[in-house]
Amino acid sequence: MFWRLFGALAVLSLASIAFLGIVIVNQAEEYFLQQIEDSLRIKAVLVREALAALPSGQTLQDRVLAMRPKVAMRITLIAANGDVLADSEEAPQQMEKHDTRPEVIASREADFGTATRYSTTVHQSMMYVALRTDGESQGVAYVRVALPLSRIEGQLRRLRQLVWTAAGVTALAAMILAFWLARRMTRPLQELTQGAQRIAAGDYGHKVYTGTPDEIGVLAQSFNQMSDRLAAQFAQVEEDRRQLRAILSGMIEGVVALDADQRILFANDRAAQLLEFQFQPAIGRRFYEVVRLRALHDIVRRALTEPEAFREELSWNGRSAKNLMLHGTGLAGSPTPGAVLVVHDISDLRRLEGLRQEFVANVSHELKTPLSVIKACVETLLAGAVDDPAHRRPFLDQIGNQAERLHALILDLLSLARIEGETEIFSFEEVMLDEAVEACLARYRALAEGKHQRLESNPPAEKTSARVDEEALGQILDNLVDNAIKYTPSGGCVRVSWHTDNDRICLQVRDTGIGIPEPDLQRIFERFYRVDKARSRELGGTGLGLAIVKHLTQAMKGSVRADSQVGQGTTFSLYLPQWSGN
């Protein structure tokens, strides 16, 4: 109402002032132009009279040039046939005939002819007045005088500025008055409107004070009573909502509530994380605008149409690949007013299931090979080779080797199971690294010499110690040194070195063996993973040594990594906590 009332008053005032200003300006312009025309007519008569007393020996052109400073305007003398006899601005010989000029044509019928137009001779707008003389003076049929309109443009401009300045001041005063009147009349209604908007925005309990005893005052009292009741009711609703949101936000499952048009009514943070959408902008939008996955849209439509609850597994290939289990339930009603989706991330379950299947397959394969050899040897011995002293010894040796291989595999499996199950008990103490390394190298020196390899240690200048479990550290060194000897050809070298790296000990086992290709470096710490499966089994490895190294190192708050170049060797780097005396 304020803007309508103010707008009506403002438009009426501005229209009136503008109309009055336009009328005044137009009248003033007409008046000034009429004054100029009258002045030109008078000067045309004066020129005609001056030509009647033309001195002897003086030409019309000389007379016109002599008169120009006195009359301060352009003078043109025209014969009856339109030839220009004299002109104060141009040479008459160079000017075309003027019998077709509007002011000349008009003066033939009346004494005077007037025209306003642009002059191509002087290149400006001019007002022309032509006076018919009937050839009374030196054959001059028409006397034409002209004045540039630019002379009065300044006066007209000042007049316009004065008029429009006065109009602007008047309009401003009218606008202020209209604003004050409209504000005075609509202020109580605006306060009620603003109060309603604040309540709509959530400011429940807001009150308005109009200070008027009329109908608007009674309306304000009713409004305040309504505001108090709304505040109490919405406070209870908000408390219930906070409790529900706290429960849903603490769930590990994602929850999404949709209406019948698939608009998102509610979604907890876990749902936004699993389905990879932003929580706040998604509320109120359609589900297919937020999550663009056809299979998920089919599940939503199914939840909105099927009366029974269901669940379905979905493979998610978004920013991160995962497996989701979705439970869909339609809300009670006919037709259903909406649906609820519960999303559970089962990626870890599927990954563990895959690891279990892979582990069972690998263990079965590792057990199958030695058992097959043992079975074949036993069958051969039972077939008669047991009575042949010359041939039974190799079969018995083979049975013993494979049994030892099975024993080592079972020991490694048990050790890995204890470590992963966190049932292994570690005793962390100060262990001098030079002693641990020398003890390990002593255990493998005979094996290395048998392969013509060099076992070397490269200790730092100062003795260093680590906070580790001594038995676990020995097992780690045994696995790394044993691997290095196996995969280093004859004449190679295996070197163990260590140094202090900030608050950690970096222990490195470097060999000059065959190396590991880059794609295999990321997987060598997996159970039963072998770069060269045939060569590993030929060397008697179980495939669990590096997995045990990784788990033991992590159990002692350390880390391990491998760097290698094919044909040049491999370096395993262990980072272990340094002994701090605590």
C-alpha positions as CSV (number, residue, x, y, z in Angstrom):
1,M,0.0,0.0,0.0
2,F,2.8,2.4,0.8
3,W,4.4,2.0,-2.7
4,R,1.0,2.2,-4.4
5,L,0.0,5.3,-2.6
6,F,3.4,6.9,-2.8
7,G,3.6,5.9,-6.5
8,A,0.2,7.4,-7.3
9,L,1.1,10.7,-5.6
10,A,4.5,10.8,-7.1
11,V,3.3,10.0,-10.7
12,L,0.6,12.6,-10.4
13,S,3.0,15.3,-9.1
14,L,5.7,14.5,-11.6
15,A,3.3,14.3,-14.5
16,S,1.8,17.7,-13.6
17,I,5.2,19.4,-13.2
18,A,6.6,17.9,-16.4
19,F,3.5,18.9,-18.4
20,L,3.8,22.5,-17.0
21,G,7.5,22.6,-17.7
22,I,7.0,21.4,-21.3
23,V,4.3,24.0,-21.9
24,I,6.4,26.8,-20.5
25,V,9.5,25.8,-22.5
26,N,7.5,25.5,-25.7
27,Q,5.8,28.9,-25.2
28,A,9.1,30.6,-24.5
29,E,10.7,29.1,-27.6
30,E,7.8,30.2,-29.7
31,Y,8.1,33.7,-28.2
32,F,11.8,34.1,-28.8
33,L,11.5,32.8,-32.4
34,Q,8.6,35.2,-33.0
35,Q,10.8,38.1,-31.6
36,I,13.6,37.1,-34.0
37,E,11.2,36.9,-36.9
38,D,9.8,40.4,-36.1
39,S,13.4,41.8,-35.8
40,L,14.3,40.3,-39.2
41,R,11.2,41.8,-40.8
42,I,12.1,45.3,-39.5
43,K,15.7,44.9,-40.7
44,A,14.5,43.7,-44.1
45,V,12.5,46.9,-44.5
46,L,15.5,49.0,-43.4
47,V,17.7,47.3,-46.0
48,R,15.0,48.0,-48.7
49,E,14.9,51.7,-47.7
50,A,18.7,51.9,-47.7
51,L,18.9,50.5,-51.3
52,A,16.5,53.2,-52.5
53,A,19.2,55.8,-51.6
54,L,22.1,54.0,-53.2
55,P,25.0,56.4,-53.9
56,S,26.1,56.8,-57.5
57,G,29.1,54.6,-58.3
58,Q,28.4,52.2,-55.5
59,T,27.4,48.6,-56.5
60,L,24.8,46.5,-54.8
61,Q,27.5,44.2,-53.5
62,D,29.5,47.1,-52.0
63,R,26.3,48.4,-50.4
64,V,25.5,45.1,-48.9
65,L,29.0,44.6,-47.5
66,A,28.9,48.1,-46.1
67,M,25.6,47.4,-44.3
68,R,26.5,44.1,-42.8
69,P,28.3,45.4,-39.7
70,K,25.3,47.7,-38.9
71,V,22.6,45.1,-39.2
72,A,24.6,42.2,-37.8
73,M,23.0,39.6,-40.1
74,R,23.3,38.0,-43.5
75,I,21.8,40.1,-46.4
76,T,21.0,38.7,-49.8
77,L,19.5,40.6,-52.8
78,I,17.6,38.5,-55.3
79,A,16.3,39.4,-58.8
80,A,12.9,38.5,-60.0
81,N,14.2,35.5,-62.0
82,G,16.0,34.2,-58.8
83,D,19.5,35.4,-59.6
84,V,21.5,36.5,-56.6
85,L,22.6,40.1,-57.1
86,A,24.5,40.6,-53.9
87,D,25.3,38.6,-50.7
88,S,27.1,39.6,-47.5
89,E,28.7,36.2,-47.0
90,E,29.4,34.7,-50.4
91,A,30.2,35.9,-53.9
92,P,26.9,36.2,-55.8
93,Q,28.4,34.8,-59.0
94,Q,29.1,31.4,-57.2
95,M,25.6,31.1,-55.8
96,E,22.7,29.3,-57.5
97,K,19.3,30.8,-58.2
98,H,17.1,31.4,-55.2
99,D,13.7,31.5,-56.9
100,T,12.9,28.1,-55.3
101,R,13.8,29.0,-51.8
102,P,10.7,28.6,-49.5
103,E,11.0,32.1,-48.1
104,V,11.2,33.6,-51.6
105,I,8.2,31.6,-52.8
106,A,6.2,32.7,-49.7
107,S,7.0,36.4,-50.3
108,R,5.6,36.3,-53.8
109,E,2.1,35.8,-52.4
110,A,2.5,38.1,-49.4
111,D,4.9,40.9,-48.5
112,F,7.0,38.7,-46.3
113,G,8.1,35.0,-46.5
114,T,9.7,33.2,-43.6
115,A,11.6,29.9,-43.4
116,T,13.9,28.1,-40.9
117,R,16.4,25.6,-42.4
118,Y,20.0,24.5,-42.7
119,S,22.1,26.6,-45.0
120,T,24.6,24.7,-47.1
121,T,26.4,27.9,-47.8
122,V,27.3,28.9,-44.2
123,H,26.8,25.4,-42.8
124,Q,24.5,26.2,-39.9
125,S,20.8,26.6,-39.2
126,M,19.3,30.0,-40.2
127,M,16.1,31.8,-40.0
128,Y,15.3,33.6,-43.3
129,V,12.9,36.5,-43.9
130,A,12.3,37.6,-47.5
131,L,10.7,40.9,-48.4
132,R,9.2,41.5,-51.9
133,T,10.2,44.9,-53.4
134,D,8.8,44.5,-56.9
135,G,12.1,45.7,-58.5
136,E,11.8,49.2,-57.1
137,S,15.5,49.4,-56.2
138,Q,18.2,48.6,-58.8
139,G,16.3,45.6,-60.1
140,V,16.2,44.0,-56.7
141,A,12.9,42.0,-56.5
142,Y,13.5,40.4,-53.1
143,V,15.5,41.5,-50.0
144,R,16.4,38.5,-47.8
145,V,17.9,38.8,-44.4
146,A,19.0,35.8,-42.3
147,L,20.1,35.3,-38.7
148,P,21.9,32.1,-37.3
149,L,19.7,30.3,-34.8
150,S,22.8,29.7,-32.7
151,R,22.5,33.2,-31.3
152,I,19.3,32.4,-29.5
153,E,20.2,28.8,-28.6
154,G,22.1,30.1,-25.5
155,Q,19.2,32.1,-24.4
156,L,16.9,29.2,-24.9
157,R,19.3,26.9,-23.1
158,R,19.4,29.2,-20.1
159,L,15.6,29.4,-20.1
160,R,15.3,25.6,-20.2
161,Q,17.8,25.2,-17.4
162,L,15.8,27.7,-15.3
163,V,12.5,26.1,-16.0
164,W,13.7,22.5,-15.4
165,T,15.6,23.5,-12.3
166,A,12.5,25.0,-10.9
167,A,10.5,21.9,-12.0
168,G,13.1,19.6,-10.3
169,V,13.0,21.5,-7.0
170,T,9.2,21.4,-7.1
171,A,9.2,17.7,-8.0
172,L,11.6,17.0,-5.1
173,A,9.4,18.8,-2.7
174,A,6.4,17.0,-4.1
175,M,8.1,13.6,-3.7
176,I,9.1,14.4,-0.1
177,L,5.5,15.4,0.7
178,A,4.1,12.3,-1.0
179,F,6.6,10.1,0.8
180,W,5.7,11.6,4.2
181,L,2.0,11.2,3.5
182,A,2.3,7.7,2.3
183,R,4.5,6.7,5.2
184,R,2.2,8.2,7.7
185,M,-0.8,6.3,6.3
186,T,0.9,2.9,5.8
187,R,3.4,2.7,8.7
188,P,1.2,0.6,11.0
189,L,0.4,-1.9,8.1
190,Q,4.2,-2.1,7.3
191,E,5.0,-3.0,10.9
192,L,2.4,-5.8,10.8
193,T,3.8,-7.0,7.5
194,Q,7.3,-7.0,8.8
195,G,6.2,-8.8,11.9
196,A,4.5,-11.5,9.8
197,Q,7.7,-11.8,7.7
198,R,9.9,-12.2,10.7
199,I,7.6,-14.9,12.0
200,A,7.6,-16.6,8.6
201,A,11.4,-16.4,8.8
202,G,11.5,-18.3,12.1
203,D,11.4,-15.4,14.7
204,Y,8.5,-16.9,16.6
205,G,7.3,-14.8,19.5
206,H,8.0,-11.5,17.7
207,K,5.6,-8.7,18.7
208,V,4.5,-5.5,17.0
209,Y,3.5,-2.1,18.6
210,T,1.5,0.3,16.4
211,G,0.4,2.8,19.1
212,T,-2.9,3.4,17.5
213,P,-6.3,2.7,19.2
214,D,-8.1,2.0,15.9
215,E,-8.8,-1.2,14.1
216,I,-5.1,-1.7,13.2
217,G,-4.3,-1.6,17.0
218,V,-6.8,-4.4,17.6
219,L,-5.3,-6.4,14.7
220,A,-1.8,-5.9,16.3
221,Q,-3.0,-7.3,19.6
222,S,-4.4,-10.4,17.9
223,F,-1.2,-10.7,15.9
224,N,0.9,-10.7,19.1
225,Q,-1.3,-13.4,20.7
226,M,-0.9,-15.6,17.6
227,S,2.9,-15.0,17.7
228,D,3.1,-16.3,21.3
229,R,1.2,-19.5,20.5
230,L,3.3,-20.1,17.4
231,A,6.5,-19.6,19.4
232,A,5.5,-22.2,22.0
233,Q,4.3,-24.8,19.4
234,F,7.4,-24.4,17.1
235,A,9.7,-24.6,20.1
236,Q,8.3,-28.0,20.9
237,V,8.5,-29.1,17.2
238,E,12.1,-27.9,17.0
239,E,13.0,-29.8,20.1
240,D,11.6,-33.0,18.6
241,R,13.4,-32.3,15.4
242,R,16.7,-31.8,17.1
243,Q,16.3,-35.1,18.9
244,L,15.4,-36.9,15.7
245,R,18.3,-35.3,13.8
246,A,20.8,-36.2,16.5
247,I,19.7,-39.8,16.3
248,L,19.8,-39.9,12.5
249,S,23.1,-38.0,12.3
250,G,24.7,-40.5,14.7
251,M,23.8,-43.5,12.5
252,I,26.4,-45.1,10.4
253,E,23.8,-45.6,7.7
254,G,22.6,-42.9,5.4
255,V,18.9,-41.9,5.6
256,V,17.0,-40.0,2.8
257,A,13.3,-39.1,3.1
258,L,11.5,-38.3,-0.2
259,D,8.0,-37.0,-1.0
260,A,5.8,-38.4,-3.8
261,D,7.5,-36.1,-6.3
262,Q,11.0,-37.4,-5.3
263,R,11.9,-34.1,-3.5
264,I,14.3,-34.6,-0.7
265,L,12.6,-33.8,2.6
266,F,15.5,-34.9,4.8
267,A,19.0,-36.4,4.5
268,N,21.6,-37.0,7.2
269,D,25.3,-36.3,6.8
270,R,26.1,-39.9,6.2
271,A,23.7,-40.1,3.2
272,A,25.3,-37.0,1.7
273,Q,28.8,-38.6,2.2
274,L,27.8,-42.0,0.7
275,L,25.8,-40.7,-2.2
276,E,28.3,-37.8,-2.8
277,F,26.1,-34.7,-2.8
278,Q,26.1,-31.5,-0.8
279,F,23.8,-31.7,2.2
280,Q,22.2,-28.2,2.5
281,P,21.6,-27.4,-1.2
282,A,20.0,-30.8,-1.8
283,I,17.0,-30.3,0.6
284,G,13.9,-29.4,-1.4
285,R,15.4,-30.5,-4.8
286,R,14.3,-33.6,-6.7
287,F,16.4,-36.6,-6.1
288,Y,17.4,-37.1,-9.7
289,E,18.8,-33.6,-9.8
290,V,21.1,-34.3,-6.9
291,V,22.3,-37.8,-7.6
292,R,22.7,-38.8,-11.2
293,L,22.7,-42.6,-11.3
294,R,20.1,-44.5,-13.2
295,A,20.1,-47.6,-11.1
296,L,19.5,-45.5,-7.9
297,H,16.6,-43.7,-9.6
298,D,15.0,-47.1,-10.4
299,I,15.3,-48.0,-6.7
300,V,13.7,-44.7,-5.7
301,R,10.8,-45.3,-8.1
302,R,10.4,-48.8,-6.8
303,A,10.2,-47.6,-3.2
304,L,7.5,-45.1,-4.2
305,T,5.4,-47.8,-6.0
306,E,5.9,-51.0,-4.1
307,P,3.9,-51.5,-0.9
308,E,6.5,-53.8,0.7
309,A,10.0,-52.9,2.0
310,F,12.9,-54.3,0.0
311,R,16.6,-54.1,-0.2
312,E,19.0,-54.1,-3.1
313,E,22.8,-54.0,-3.5
314,L,24.3,-51.3,-5.7
315,S,27.8,-50.8,-7.1
316,W,28.7,-47.1,-6.8
317,N,31.3,-45.7,-9.3
318,G,31.5,-42.1,-8.2
319,R,34.5,-40.2,-6.8
320,S,35.3,-43.4,-4.8
321,A,34.1,-46.9,-5.8
322,K,32.1,-48.7,-3.2
323,N,29.3,-51.2,-2.6
324,L,26.1,-50.0,-1.1
325,M,23.1,-51.8,0.3
326,L,19.9,-49.8,0.0
327,H,16.7,-50.5,2.0
328,G,13.6,-48.9,0.5
329,T,10.3,-48.4,2.3
330,G,7.2,-46.5,1.1
331,L,5.4,-44.3,3.6
332,A,2.0,-45.4,4.7
333,G,-0.9,-44.0,2.6
334,S,-2.7,-44.5,-0.6
335,P,-1.2,-43.2,-2.8
336,T,2.1,-43.3,-0.9
337,P,3.1,-39.7,0.2
338,G,6.8,-40.6,0.0
339,A,9.5,-43.1,0.8
340,V,12.6,-43.6,3.0
341,L,15.9,-44.9,1.7
342,V,18.4,-46.3,4.2
343,V,21.9,-46.6,2.6
344,H,24.6,-48.9,4.2
345,D,28.2,-49.0,3.0
346,I,29.2,-52.7,2.7
347,S,32.4,-52.0,0.8
348,D,34.5,-53.4,3.7
349,L,32.4,-56.5,3.9
350,R,32.8,-57.2,0.2
351,R,36.5,-56.4,0.4
352,L,37.0,-58.7,3.4
353,E,34.9,-61.4,1.6
354,G,37.1,-61.0,-1.5
355,L,40.2,-61.2,0.7
356,R,38.9,-64.3,2.4
357,Q,38.1,-66.0,-0.9
358,E,41.5,-65.0,-2.2
359,F,43.2,-66.2,0.9
360,V,41.5,-69.5,0.9
361,A,42.3,-69.9,-2.8
362,N,46.0,-69.1,-2.2
363,V,46.3,-71.3,0.9
364,S,44.6,-74.1,-1.0
365,H,47.0,-73.7,-3.9
366,E,50.1,-73.5,-1.6
367,L,49.0,-76.6,0.2
368,K,48.1,-78.5,-3.0
369,T,51.6,-78.3,-4.5
370,P,53.6,-80.0,-1.7
371,L,50.8,-82.4,-0.9
372,S,50.7,-83.5,-4.5
373,V,54.5,-84.1,-4.5
374,I,54.2,-86.1,-1.2
375,K,51.3,-88.1,-2.6
376,A,53.2,-88.9,-5.8
377,C,56.3,-90.0,-3.8
378,V,54.3,-92.2,-1.5
379,E,52.4,-93.8,-4.3
380,T,55.8,-94.5,-6.1
381,L,57.2,-96.0,-2.9
382,L,54.2,-98.1,-2.4
383,A,54.3,-99.3,-5.9
384,G,57.7,-101.0,-5.2
385,A,60.3,-98.3,-4.9
386,V,60.4,-98.7,-1.2
387,D,62.2,-102.0,-1.7
388,D,64.7,-100.4,-4.0
389,P,67.5,-98.9,-1.8
390,A,69.0,-97.1,-4.8
391,H,65.8,-95.1,-5.6
392,R,63.8,-94.8,-2.4
393,R,66.2,-92.3,-0.8
394,P,65.5,-89.4,-3.3
395,F,61.7,-89.9,-2.8
396,L,62.1,-89.9,1.0
397,D,64.2,-86.7,0.7
398,Q,61.5,-85.1,-1.5
399,I,58.8,-86.1,1.1
400,G,60.9,-84.5,3.9
401,N,61.5,-81.3,1.9
402,Q,57.8,-80.8,1.1
403,A,56.9,-81.6,4.7
404,E,59.3,-78.9,5.8
405,R,57.8,-76.6,3.3
406,L,54.3,-77.3,4.7
407,H,55.6,-76.8,8.2
408,A,57.1,-73.4,7.3
409,L,53.9,-72.4,5.6
410,I,51.8,-73.3,8.6
411,L,54.1,-71.5,11.0
412,D,53.9,-68.4,8.8
413,L,50.1,-68.6,8.7
414,L,49.9,-68.9,12.4
415,S,52.3,-66.1,13.0
416,L,50.4,-63.8,10.5
417,A,47.1,-64.7,12.1
418,R,48.4,-63.8,15.6
419,I,49.7,-60.5,14.4
420,E,46.6,-59.5,12.5
421,G,44.4,-60.7,15.3
422,E,46.4,-58.6,17.7
423,T,46.9,-61.6,20.0
424,E,50.7,-61.4,19.6
425,I,52.2,-60.0,22.7
426,F,55.2,-57.7,22.1
427,S,57.8,-56.6,24.6
428,F,59.2,-53.3,23.6
429,E,62.7,-52.6,24.8
430,E,65.9,-51.0,23.8
431,V,67.6,-53.1,21.1
432,M,71.1,-52.3,19.8
433,L,70.8,-52.4,16.1
434,D,74.4,-53.4,15.4
435,E,74.0,-56.5,17.6
436,A,70.7,-57.5,16.0
437,V,72.1,-57.1,12.5
438,E,75.3,-59.0,13.2
439,A,73.2,-61.9,14.8
440,C,71.1,-62.1,11.6
441,L,74.0,-61.9,9.2
442,A,75.7,-64.7,11.2
443,R,72.7,-66.9,10.7
444,Y,72.8,-66.5,6.9
445,R,76.6,-66.1,6.3
446,A,77.0,-69.8,5.4
447,L,74.1,-69.7,3.0
448,A,75.5,-66.6,1.3
449,E,79.0,-68.0,1.1
450,G,77.5,-71.1,-0.5
451,K,76.1,-68.9,-3.3
452,H,79.4,-66.9,-3.5
453,Q,77.7,-63.7,-2.1
454,R,78.9,-61.0,0.2
455,L,77.0,-60.2,3.4
456,E,77.9,-56.7,4.6
457,S,76.8,-54.3,7.3
458,N,77.3,-50.5,7.2
459,P,76.8,-49.2,10.7
460,P,76.8,-45.5,11.5
461,A,79.6,-43.8,13.5
462,E,77.6,-43.8,16.7
463,K,75.8,-46.8,18.2
464,T,72.0,-46.5,17.8
465,S,69.1,-48.4,19.4
466,A,65.5,-48.8,18.6
467,R,62.4,-49.3,20.7
468,V,61.1,-52.6,19.3
469,D,60.4,-56.2,20.2
470,E,63.7,-58.0,19.8
471,E,62.2,-61.3,18.5
472,A,60.0,-59.4,16.0
473,L,63.0,-57.4,14.7
474,G,64.9,-60.6,14.3
475,Q,62.0,-62.1,12.3
476,I,61.9,-59.0,10.1
477,L,65.6,-59.1,9.4
478,D,65.5,-62.8,8.7
479,N,62.8,-62.5,6.1
480,L,64.4,-59.5,4.4
481,V,68.0,-61.0,4.3
482,D,66.6,-64.4,3.3
483,N,64.7,-62.8,0.4
484,A,67.7,-60.8,-0.7
485,I,70.0,-63.9,-0.8
486,K,67.4,-65.9,-2.7
487,Y,66.9,-63.3,-5.5
488,T,70.6,-62.2,-5.8
489,P,72.7,-64.1,-8.3
490,S,76.1,-65.6,-7.5
491,G,78.8,-63.0,-6.9
492,G,76.2,-60.4,-5.7
493,C,76.2,-58.5,-2.5
494,V,73.6,-58.0,0.3
495,R,74.2,-54.9,2.5
496,V,72.4,-53.9,5.7
497,S,72.8,-50.3,6.9
498,W,71.0,-48.0,9.3
499,H,71.0,-44.4,10.4
500,T,69.0,-41.9,12.4
501,D,66.2,-40.0,10.6
502,N,64.8,-37.3,12.9
503,D,63.2,-39.3,15.8
504,R,63.2,-42.6,13.8
505,I,65.7,-45.3,12.8
506,C,65.9,-46.0,9.1
507,L,67.1,-49.6,8.6
508,Q,67.8,-50.6,5.0
509,V,68.5,-54.0,3.4
510,R,69.9,-53.5,-0.1
511,D,70.8,-56.2,-2.6
512,T,72.2,-56.4,-6.1
513,G,69.6,-58.9,-7.3
514,I,67.2,-59.2,-10.2
515,G,65.0,-56.3,-9.0
516,I,61.2,-55.9,-9.0
517,P,59.2,-54.3,-11.8
518,E,57.4,-51.0,-11.0
519,P,53.8,-52.4,-11.3
520,D,54.6,-55.2,-8.7
521,L,56.1,-52.8,-6.1
522,Q,52.7,-51.8,-4.8
523,R,51.6,-55.4,-4.2
524,I,54.7,-57.2,-2.9
525,F,53.5,-56.9,0.7
526,E,50.3,-58.8,0.0
527,R,49.9,-62.3,1.2
528,F,51.0,-65.0,-1.3
529,Y,51.8,-62.3,-3.9
530,R,54.9,-63.3,-6.0
531,V,56.5,-61.4,-8.8
532,D,57.8,-64.6,-10.4
533,K,55.7,-67.5,-9.1
534,A,57.7,-70.3,-10.7
535,R,61.0,-69.0,-9.4
536,S,59.6,-68.3,-5.9
537,R,58.3,-71.8,-5.5
538,E,61.5,-73.2,-6.9
539,L,63.4,-71.3,-4.1
540,G,61.0,-72.6,-1.5
541,G,59.3,-69.3,-0.5
542,T,55.9,-69.4,1.2
543,G,54.7,-66.0,-0.1
544,L,54.1,-64.7,3.4
545,G,57.4,-63.3,4.4
546,L,56.9,-59.7,3.2
547,A,53.4,-59.7,4.6
548,I,54.7,-60.7,8.0
549,V,57.4,-57.9,7.7
550,K,54.7,-55.3,7.0
551,H,52.4,-56.4,9.8
552,L,55.3,-56.7,12.4
553,T,56.6,-53.3,11.4
554,Q,53.2,-51.6,11.8
555,A,52.6,-53.4,15.1
556,M,55.8,-51.7,16.3
557,K,54.6,-48.3,15.2
558,G,56.8,-48.3,12.1
559,S,56.5,-48.4,8.4
560,V,58.2,-50.2,5.5
561,R,58.7,-49.5,1.8
562,A,60.5,-50.9,-1.2
563,D,62.5,-49.3,-4.0
564,S,63.8,-51.2,-6.9
565,Q,65.2,-51.1,-10.4
566,V,65.0,-54.2,-12.6
567,G,68.5,-55.7,-13.1
568,Q,70.1,-53.5,-10.5
569,G,68.6,-54.6,-7.2
570,T,66.1,-53.8,-4.5
571,T,66.2,-51.8,-1.3
572,F,63.8,-52.4,1.6
573,S,63.6,-49.4,4.1
574,L,62.2,-49.9,7.6
575,Y,61.4,-46.9,9.7
576,L,61.3,-47.8,13.4
577,P,60.9,-45.7,16.6
578,Q,64.2,-44.6,18.2
579,W,64.9,-45.5,21.8
580,S,64.2,-42.5,23.9
581,G,65.0,-43.9,27.4
582,N,61.3,-44.1,28.4
